[in-house]
Structure formats: structure tokens, C-alpha cells
């Protein structure tokens, strides 16, 4: 997808399509972390710590439960 910046007062804005916003589960009130490596701009939704902990716990449980299967698949 190629986008162009649009004028917004004395600044420039990037309009993000509704489909992308829905895919990332972000909206106008979602805080975004903006980082760069000097060549690329990266926007990342800032999620609450509770969501991150629940995800990490689910990931660890899945790894524990399916460890042997995952190891066989990796071979």
C-alpha cells in the first residue's frame, strides 16, 4: 500500500484506512509508539500491561502443552 501525507494545518498527517485500523484493533483513542531506525517509521499500538501479561501467559501455556509437538515440527 502506498500512501501520501496530507496537509493538516502547519503539519502533515498520514491517513490510515479503516481496514488497517480494524485489523490492528486501533482507533482515535489508541496511543501509538512512534520509532525509527533513520530510514523507516514504525507505528506500534501501545497495549495495556494486562493484555500483554494475558498474552504472555497464554503463549507460555501453549508452549508447555504442545512443546513436544513443536519440537517434532522443528526437526
ZAMARGU-4260 file (C-alpha; in steps of 0.2 Angstrom, whole numbers, plus 5000, padded with zeros to 4 digits):
<rodrens>
0) 5000/5000/5000 | 5007/5017/4995 | 5001/5032/5004 | 5004/5051/5003 | 5005/5063/5018
5) 4991/5076/5018 | 4992/5094/5025 | 4984/5096/5042 | 4987/5115/5047 | 5006/5118/5048
10) 5009/5099/5049 | 5007/5083/5039 | 4996/5069/5043 | 4995/5051/5037 | 4978/5044/5035
15) 4976/5026/5039 | 4962/5016/5030 | 4948/5009/5041 | 4953/4991/5036 | 4970/4993/5043
20) 4964/5001/5059 | 4951/4987/5061 | 4965/4974/5058 | 4976/4982/5071 | 4962/4985/5083
25) 4966/5003/5085 | 4956/5019/5085 | 4957/5038/5088 | 4960/5035/5106 | 4973/5021/5105
30) 4990/5028/5110 | 5004/5024/5097 | 5023/5022/5099 | 5032/5030/5085 | 5050/5024/5082
35) 5063/5025/5068 | 5079/5017/5063 | 5083/5033/5052 | 5075/5025/5037 | 5059/5018/5042
40) 5045/5024/5053 | 5036/5012/5064 | 5020/5015/5072 | 5015/5002/5086 | 4999/5002/5096
45) 5003/5004/5115 | 4993/4990/5123 | 4989/4989/5142 | 5000/4979/5153 | 4986/4967/5157
50) 4983/4962/5139 | 5002/4959/5137 | 5003/4948/5153 | 4987/4938/5147 | 4996/4935/5130
55) 5012/4930/5138 | 5003/4918/5150 | 4993/4910/5135 | 5009/4909/5125 | 5019/4900/5139
60) 5004/4888/5142 | 5003/4884/5123 | 5022/4881/5123 | 5021/4870/5139 | 5006/4860/5132
65) 5012/4857/5115 | 5031/4858/5117 | 5034/4840/5111 | 5024/4843/5095 | 5033/4859/5092
70) 5050/4851/5094 | 5045/4837/5082 | 5039/4850/5069 | 5055/4860/5071 | 5065/4844/5066
</rodrens>
